[in-house]
Amino acid sequence: LLVLVQVHGQGGVKFQNWAKTYGSSPELYFQPTSVEEIREILDMARQRDKRVKVVGGGHSPSDIACTDDFMIQMGKMNRVLKVDKEKQQVTVEGGIFLSDLNVELSKHGLALANLGAVSEVAAAGVIGTGTHNTGIKHGILPTQVVALTLLTASGEILECSESTNADIFQAARLHLGCLGVVLTVTFQCVPQFHLHEVAFPSTLTEVLDHLDDHLQRSQYFRFLWFPHSENVSVIYQDPTNKAGPTGLHPPSSSASWWWDYAVGYYLLEFLLWISTFVPSLVCWINRFFFWLLFSSRVENIAISYKIFNYECRFKQHVQDWAIPIEKTKEALLELKAALENNPKMVAHYPVEVRFARGDEIWLSPCFQRDSCYMNIIMYRPYGKNVPRLNYWLIYEGIMKKHGGRPHWAKAHSCTRKDLEKMYPAFPKFCSVREKLDPTGMFLNTYLEKVFY
């Protein structure tokens, strides 16, 4: 070797995403602790003509983080670098998990205005795939980013914000891991707040007919539809001055453990496993669980991030597309009709419907339009695959017909041709990517489908 390499990559590491639906065996696996080390890894990759993939929490339910070449896991670069109380901004290293950031921020009386369901995800990864939650006044999580620094393939560090490298900034706020290594991220925060969550039963007809009322009534409104039925659980989350129960967790009794785990997890997994032999049981399971767990009104108050985060139950396949908000009713009713017309096709609960404000981020599914995200799920009881192809194709067909754009972290079947139609700024993103990474060092199989 020409250079004395200080960084040591591990061989024989097997990478798997959280849902264990995708994995890869990188030739070398690195956990750098400094920018110098990352630079050396990129040099080594250049000399050996290898590609590089950066990963955070590995939660994406697709192969977006997989590679057989070099993998950089950013977990050791996870510090809070600066808290600016006046501007209410925080600058962190790209590898910090949001679960740690939430706790750090609350020590300073700050919080992120919106969070996704899972916080075991790295700051740079959350923005890389366009993580979102719900709330028509709130954009996807990358809209909370006011600045970031990017280490490019050539080893140069770029500071990016609205005022510096503005073009690269609009590309890098949703970067797909293909522009370089995101070293730091600066988030706009808000003062710490508590959320009051109310969940109550309703029907699909009621919710779709009064969608605007619901959107106005609650800041973070979402609803869960139980396929093969009219059942809906409406969830309102709103800031409140009432503090919740003291202590870190809402009071957890053995009773709530019983409902959440014994019933909501183990019983559900067992019944879904049985339904792989008798698919017609799924309709019954969806209705039974709605009656068991969602048919009464439930309230909860806690610090914001404890309400935003919730259990994703167990391993699953998901699809999540964003459509223009005015298409919500039509698209959902089409999905319902499709299930009714194909009695052999089963759909697990819930279909989760969330909303987000339009933005100017080039590859954001909400680019220049307020959107409705419609998330469908098929669980994998005990790791067993449940036939889902027909359901997936019908759903994708409905989403495409209504001008949908897929969530980047989820598995989707879109090609560059599709994406060029969906995203007005796609060519702009491509030209920035080609400028920053002319040799394609940061590409992988998933990204080749996107760009070629």
C-alpha positions as CSV (number, residue, x, y, z in Angstrom):
1,L,0.0,0.0,0.0
2,L,1.2,3.5,-0.8
3,V,-0.2,5.2,2.3
4,L,0.1,4.3,5.9
5,V,-3.6,3.8,6.7
6,Q,-4.6,4.6,10.2
7,V,-8.2,3.6,9.8
8,H,-9.1,0.0,10.2
9,G,-12.0,-1.5,8.4
10,Q,-13.6,-4.7,9.7
11,G,-14.2,-7.5,7.3
12,G,-16.9,-10.1,7.6
13,V,-19.6,-7.8,9.0
14,K,-23.1,-8.5,7.8
15,F,-25.3,-5.5,7.5
16,Q,-29.1,-5.9,7.9
17,N,-31.8,-3.3,8.0
18,W,-34.2,-3.2,11.0
19,A,-36.9,-5.1,9.3
20,K,-34.4,-7.7,8.1
21,T,-35.9,-7.4,4.6
22,Y,-32.6,-6.4,3.1
23,G,-28.9,-6.9,3.9
24,S,-25.4,-6.9,2.4
25,S,-21.9,-8.0,3.3
26,P,-19.6,-4.9,2.9
27,E,-16.0,-5.8,2.1
28,L,-14.9,-3.4,4.9
29,Y,-16.9,-1.8,7.6
30,F,-15.7,1.4,9.3
31,Q,-16.8,3.3,12.4
32,P,-14.8,6.5,12.1
33,T,-14.4,8.9,15.0
34,S,-13.2,12.0,13.1
35,V,-13.4,13.8,9.8
36,E,-9.7,12.9,9.1
37,E,-10.6,9.2,9.4
38,I,-13.5,9.6,6.9
39,R,-11.1,11.4,4.5
40,E,-8.7,8.5,4.7
41,I,-11.5,6.0,4.1
42,L,-12.5,8.0,1.0
43,D,-8.8,8.1,-0.2
44,M,-8.5,4.4,0.2
45,A,-11.8,3.8,-1.7
46,R,-10.5,6.0,-4.5
47,Q,-7.2,4.1,-4.7
48,R,-8.9,0.7,-4.7
49,D,-11.8,1.9,-6.9
50,K,-14.4,1.0,-4.3
51,R,-17.8,2.6,-3.6
52,V,-18.7,3.9,-0.2
53,K,-22.1,3.8,1.6
54,V,-22.8,5.7,4.8
55,V,-25.3,4.3,7.3
56,G,-26.9,5.5,10.5
57,G,-29.5,3.5,12.3
58,G,-30.3,1.2,9.3
59,H,-34.0,1.6,9.7
60,S,-34.9,2.2,6.1
61,P,-37.2,-0.7,4.9
62,S,-35.4,-0.9,1.5
63,D,-31.9,-1.6,0.2
64,I,-30.9,2.1,0.1
65,A,-28.1,1.5,2.7
66,C,-26.7,-1.7,1.2
67,T,-23.3,-2.1,-0.4
68,D,-20.7,-4.8,-1.0
69,D,-17.8,-2.4,-1.0
70,F,-17.0,0.0,1.9
71,M,-19.6,0.9,4.6
72,I,-19.2,3.8,7.0
73,Q,-21.3,3.6,10.1
74,M,-21.5,7.0,11.7
75,G,-22.5,6.0,15.3
76,K,-19.2,7.2,16.9
77,M,-19.7,10.7,15.4
78,N,-22.6,11.6,17.6
79,R,-21.9,14.7,19.6
80,V,-24.0,17.8,20.1
81,L,-21.6,20.5,18.9
82,K,-23.5,23.7,19.7
83,V,-26.8,24.9,21.2
84,D,-27.8,28.4,20.3
85,K,-30.5,29.3,22.8
86,E,-31.2,32.7,21.2
87,K,-31.9,31.3,17.8
88,Q,-33.2,28.1,19.2
89,Q,-30.9,26.1,17.0
90,V,-28.8,23.0,17.6
91,T,-25.8,21.8,15.6
92,V,-25.0,18.1,15.9
93,E,-22.7,15.5,14.2
94,G,-24.4,13.5,11.5
95,G,-24.3,10.2,13.5
96,I,-26.2,11.3,16.5
97,F,-29.4,9.3,17.1
98,L,-32.5,11.4,17.5
99,S,-33.3,9.5,20.7
100,D,-30.2,11.0,22.2
101,L,-30.7,14.4,20.7
102,N,-34.3,14.6,22.2
103,V,-32.9,14.1,25.7
104,E,-30.1,16.6,25.2
105,L,-32.5,19.2,23.8
106,S,-34.9,18.8,26.7
107,K,-32.0,19.7,29.1
108,H,-31.8,23.0,27.3
109,G,-35.6,23.5,27.3
110,L,-35.8,22.9,23.5
111,A,-37.4,20.3,21.3
112,L,-37.8,19.4,17.6
113,A,-41.2,20.6,16.4
114,N,-41.9,17.3,14.6
115,L,-40.4,13.8,14.8
116,G,-41.1,10.5,13.0
117,A,-42.3,7.3,14.8
118,V,-38.8,6.0,15.4
119,S,-35.9,7.8,17.1
120,E,-33.2,5.1,16.8
121,V,-32.2,6.9,13.6
122,A,-29.2,9.2,12.8
123,A,-29.7,12.9,12.1
124,A,-28.0,12.7,8.7
125,G,-30.0,9.6,7.8
126,V,-33.4,11.1,8.8
127,I,-32.9,13.9,6.4
128,G,-31.3,11.6,3.8
129,T,-34.6,9.8,3.1
130,G,-37.1,12.5,3.9
131,T,-38.5,11.1,7.1
132,H,-41.9,12.7,8.0
133,N,-44.6,12.6,10.5
134,T,-48.0,14.4,10.3
135,G,-49.4,17.9,10.7
136,I,-50.5,20.2,7.8
137,K,-48.7,23.1,9.4
138,H,-45.5,21.0,9.5
139,G,-43.2,20.0,6.7
140,I,-41.2,16.7,6.5
141,L,-38.3,16.5,9.0
142,P,-35.7,17.9,6.6
143,T,-37.6,21.2,6.6
144,Q,-36.3,21.7,10.1
145,V,-32.7,21.8,8.8
146,V,-31.2,25.3,8.5
147,A,-27.6,24.3,7.7
148,L,-25.4,21.3,7.2
149,T,-21.8,20.5,6.2
150,L,-21.0,18.0,3.5
151,L,-17.7,16.1,2.9
152,T,-17.5,15.5,-0.8
153,A,-15.9,12.6,-2.7
154,S,-12.9,14.8,-3.4
155,G,-12.3,15.4,0.4
156,E,-13.6,19.0,0.3
157,I,-15.9,20.3,3.1
158,L,-18.9,22.4,2.0
159,E,-20.9,24.6,4.3
160,C,-24.5,24.7,3.1
161,S,-27.5,26.8,4.0
162,E,-30.1,29.1,2.4
163,S,-27.4,31.7,2.0
164,T,-24.2,29.6,1.3
165,N,-24.2,27.0,-1.5
166,A,-28.0,27.4,-1.7
167,D,-28.4,24.9,-4.5
168,I,-26.4,22.2,-2.8
169,F,-28.4,23.0,0.4
170,Q,-31.8,22.3,-1.3
171,A,-30.3,19.0,-2.7
172,A,-28.6,18.0,0.5
173,R,-31.6,18.4,2.8
174,L,-32.9,15.2,1.2
175,H,-29.6,13.7,-0.1
176,L,-30.3,10.0,-0.5
177,G,-26.7,9.4,0.7
178,C,-25.4,10.2,-2.8
179,L,-23.8,13.7,-2.5
180,G,-21.1,13.0,0.1
181,V,-20.9,12.4,3.9
182,V,-23.1,14.7,6.0
183,L,-20.8,15.7,8.8
184,T,-23.0,18.1,10.8
185,V,-26.6,19.2,10.7
186,T,-28.1,22.3,12.2
187,F,-31.8,22.0,13.2
188,Q,-34.3,24.8,14.0
189,C,-35.9,23.9,17.3
190,V,-38.8,25.2,19.3
191,P,-39.3,25.6,23.1
192,Q,-39.8,22.3,24.8
193,F,-43.5,21.3,24.9
194,H,-45.9,18.6,26.1
195,L,-48.4,16.9,23.8
196,H,-51.9,15.8,24.6
197,E,-52.9,12.8,22.5
198,V,-56.5,11.7,22.1
199,A,-57.4,8.6,20.0
200,F,-61.0,7.8,19.3
201,P,-62.9,5.5,17.0
202,S,-64.7,6.8,13.8
203,T,-65.6,5.5,10.4
204,L,-63.8,6.0,7.0
205,T,-66.8,7.8,5.6
206,E,-67.0,10.3,8.5
207,V,-63.2,11.1,8.4
208,L,-63.1,11.5,4.6
209,D,-66.2,13.6,4.4
210,H,-64.9,16.0,7.2
211,L,-61.2,15.9,6.4
212,D,-60.8,19.7,6.5
213,D,-62.4,19.9,9.9
214,H,-60.1,17.3,11.3
215,L,-57.0,19.0,9.8
216,Q,-58.0,22.3,11.3
217,R,-59.0,20.8,14.7
218,S,-55.7,19.2,15.5
219,Q,-52.1,20.3,14.8
220,Y,-50.8,16.7,14.4
221,F,-53.8,14.8,13.0
222,R,-53.5,11.3,11.6
223,F,-55.9,8.4,11.2
224,L,-55.5,4.7,10.9
225,W,-57.9,2.8,8.6
226,F,-58.5,-0.9,9.2
227,P,-58.7,-2.5,5.7
228,H,-61.7,-4.8,5.0
229,S,-63.8,-2.6,7.3
230,E,-65.1,0.9,7.8
231,N,-63.2,1.2,11.1
232,V,-60.9,4.1,11.7
233,S,-59.0,5.3,14.7
234,V,-58.5,9.1,14.7
235,I,-55.5,10.4,16.5
236,Y,-55.2,14.1,17.6
237,Q,-52.0,15.3,19.1
238,D,-51.8,18.9,20.3
239,P,-49.4,21.0,22.4
240,T,-50.7,21.5,26.0
241,N,-49.7,23.5,29.1
242,K,-50.8,20.6,31.3
243,A,-47.8,18.6,32.3
244,G,-48.3,14.8,32.1
245,P,-47.6,12.3,34.8
246,T,-44.4,13.1,36.6
247,G,-41.4,11.0,35.9
248,L,-40.1,10.0,32.5
249,H,-42.8,7.6,31.4
250,P,-46.5,7.7,31.3
251,P,-47.6,5.4,34.3
252,S,-47.1,1.9,33.0
253,S,-49.0,-0.7,34.7
254,S,-48.9,-4.4,34.1
255,A,-52.3,-3.9,32.5
256,S,-50.9,-1.6,29.8
257,W,-48.1,-4.1,29.3
258,W,-50.6,-6.8,28.8
259,W,-52.6,-4.9,26.2
260,D,-49.5,-3.6,24.3
261,Y,-47.4,-6.7,24.3
262,A,-49.3,-9.8,25.2
263,V,-52.2,-8.8,23.0
264,G,-50.9,-6.1,20.6
265,Y,-47.7,-7.9,19.8
266,Y,-47.6,-11.6,20.6
267,L,-51.3,-12.4,19.9
268,L,-51.3,-10.3,16.8
269,E,-48.1,-12.0,15.5
270,F,-49.6,-15.5,16.2
271,L,-52.9,-14.8,14.6
272,L,-51.2,-13.2,11.5
273,W,-49.0,-16.3,11.3
274,I,-52.1,-18.5,11.3
275,S,-53.7,-16.3,8.6
276,T,-50.8,-17.2,6.3
277,F,-52.5,-20.6,6.0
278,V,-56.1,-19.2,6.0
279,P,-55.9,-15.7,4.4
280,S,-59.6,-15.0,4.9
281,L,-58.8,-14.6,8.6
282,V,-57.2,-11.3,8.0
283,C,-60.5,-9.5,7.7
284,W,-61.6,-10.9,11.0
285,I,-58.2,-10.1,12.7
286,N,-58.4,-6.5,11.6
287,R,-61.9,-6.1,13.0
288,F,-61.1,-8.0,16.2
289,F,-58.1,-5.9,16.9
290,F,-59.9,-2.7,16.2
291,W,-62.6,-3.8,18.7
292,L,-60.0,-4.9,21.2
293,L,-57.5,-2.0,21.2
294,F,-59.0,1.0,19.3
295,S,-62.7,1.1,19.9
296,S,-62.6,3.3,23.0
297,R,-61.3,6.8,23.5
298,V,-57.8,6.9,25.0
299,E,-55.9,10.0,26.2
300,N,-52.3,10.5,27.1
301,I,-50.1,13.5,28.0
302,A,-46.3,13.4,27.9
303,I,-43.3,15.4,26.7
304,S,-43.5,15.8,22.9
305,Y,-41.0,13.2,21.8
306,K,-42.6,10.4,23.9
307,I,-45.9,11.0,22.1
308,F,-44.4,11.2,18.6
309,N,-42.4,8.0,19.0
310,Y,-44.3,4.7,19.0
311,E,-43.7,1.0,18.8
312,C,-43.4,-0.3,15.2
313,R,-44.5,-3.8,16.5
314,F,-42.5,-6.4,14.6
315,K,-40.8,-7.0,11.2
316,Q,-42.8,-5.7,8.3
317,H,-42.8,-4.6,4.6
318,V,-44.1,-1.1,4.1
319,Q,-45.0,1.2,1.2
320,D,-45.6,4.9,1.8
321,W,-46.4,7.4,-1.0
322,A,-47.3,11.1,-0.9
323,I,-50.2,12.3,-3.0
324,P,-51.6,15.8,-3.4
325,I,-53.8,16.4,-0.3
326,E,-56.9,17.0,-2.3
327,K,-56.7,13.4,-3.7
328,T,-56.9,11.8,-0.2
329,K,-60.5,10.7,-0.3
330,E,-60.6,9.5,-3.9
331,A,-57.4,7.4,-3.5
332,L,-58.4,5.8,-0.2
333,L,-61.8,4.9,-1.5
334,E,-60.2,3.4,-4.6
335,L,-57.9,1.3,-2.4
336,K,-60.9,0.1,-0.3
337,A,-62.8,-0.8,-3.5
338,A,-59.8,-2.7,-4.9
339,L,-59.7,-4.8,-1.7
340,E,-63.5,-5.5,-1.9
341,N,-63.2,-6.5,-5.6
342,N,-60.3,-8.9,-4.9
343,P,-61.5,-11.1,-2.1
344,K,-58.3,-13.1,-2.3
345,M,-56.1,-10.1,-1.6
346,V,-55.5,-9.4,2.1
347,A,-54.3,-6.2,3.7
348,H,-53.0,-6.0,7.3
349,Y,-53.9,-3.1,9.5
350,P,-53.4,-0.2,9.7
351,V,-53.3,1.9,6.6
352,E,-51.8,5.0,8.2
353,V,-52.8,8.3,6.8
354,R,-50.7,11.4,7.6
355,F,-50.4,14.9,6.2
356,A,-47.5,17.3,5.5
357,R,-47.0,20.9,4.3
358,G,-45.5,21.6,0.9
359,D,-41.8,22.6,0.7
360,E,-39.0,23.6,-1.7
361,I,-36.6,20.7,-1.1
362,W,-35.9,19.2,-4.6
363,L,-36.5,15.5,-3.9
364,S,-39.1,16.0,-1.2
365,P,-42.3,14.0,-1.9
366,C,-44.0,17.2,-0.7
367,F,-42.1,19.4,-3.2
368,Q,-44.4,22.5,-3.9
369,R,-47.6,20.8,-2.7
370,D,-49.4,20.0,0.6
371,S,-49.5,16.2,0.7
372,C,-51.2,13.2,2.1
373,Y,-49.0,10.2,2.9
374,M,-50.7,6.8,2.8
375,N,-48.7,4.1,4.4
376,I,-49.6,0.5,3.8
377,I,-48.1,-2.5,5.7
378,M,-47.7,-6.2,5.6
379,Y,-46.2,-7.8,8.7
380,R,-43.9,-10.7,8.6
381,P,-45.0,-12.9,11.5
382,Y,-42.0,-14.9,12.9
383,G,-40.1,-13.6,9.8
384,K,-42.4,-15.4,7.4
385,N,-43.2,-13.6,4.2
386,V,-46.9,-13.0,3.5
387,P,-47.9,-12.7,-0.2
388,R,-48.1,-9.0,-0.9
389,L,-47.3,-8.5,-4.5
390,N,-50.9,-7.9,-5.8
391,Y,-51.7,-5.5,-2.9
392,W,-48.4,-3.7,-3.6
393,L,-49.0,-3.3,-7.3
394,I,-52.7,-2.2,-6.9
395,Y,-51.6,0.4,-4.3
396,E,-48.7,1.7,-6.4
397,G,-51.1,1.9,-9.4
398,I,-53.5,4.1,-7.4
399,M,-50.7,6.3,-6.0
400,K,-49.2,6.8,-9.5
401,K,-52.6,7.6,-11.0
402,H,-53.1,10.4,-8.5
403,G,-49.6,11.9,-9.0
404,G,-48.0,10.1,-6.0
405,R,-44.3,10.2,-5.1
406,P,-42.8,7.3,-3.1
407,H,-41.1,7.7,0.3
408,W,-37.4,7.3,-0.4
409,A,-36.7,5.0,2.5
410,K,-39.3,2.5,1.6
411,A,-39.1,-0.2,-1.2
412,H,-40.7,1.2,-4.4
413,S,-40.4,0.2,-8.0
414,C,-39.8,3.6,-9.6
415,T,-37.2,4.1,-12.3
416,R,-35.4,7.3,-13.3
417,K,-38.1,7.8,-16.0
418,D,-40.9,7.8,-13.4
419,L,-38.9,10.1,-11.0
420,E,-38.2,12.6,-13.8
421,K,-42.0,12.9,-14.3
422,M,-42.7,13.1,-10.6
423,Y,-40.1,15.7,-9.6
424,P,-39.8,19.0,-11.4
425,A,-36.3,19.5,-9.8
426,F,-35.0,16.1,-10.6
427,P,-32.6,17.3,-13.3
428,K,-31.2,19.9,-10.9
429,F,-30.5,17.3,-8.3
430,C,-28.8,15.1,-10.9
431,S,-26.5,17.9,-12.0
432,V,-25.5,18.7,-8.4
433,R,-24.9,15.0,-7.7
434,E,-22.8,14.6,-10.9
435,K,-20.7,17.7,-9.9
436,L,-20.1,16.5,-6.4
437,D,-19.6,12.8,-7.1
438,P,-18.5,12.5,-10.8
439,T,-17.2,8.9,-10.4
440,G,-20.3,7.7,-8.5
441,M,-18.3,6.8,-5.3
442,F,-21.5,7.1,-3.3
443,L,-23.8,5.0,-5.5
444,N,-25.2,1.6,-4.9
445,T,-27.7,-0.7,-6.5
446,Y,-30.7,1.2,-5.1
447,L,-29.4,4.5,-6.3
448,E,-28.4,3.2,-9.8
449,K,-32.2,2.5,-10.4
450,V,-32.9,6.0,-9.3
451,F,-30.2,7.8,-11.5
452,Y,-29.7,5.4,-14.5
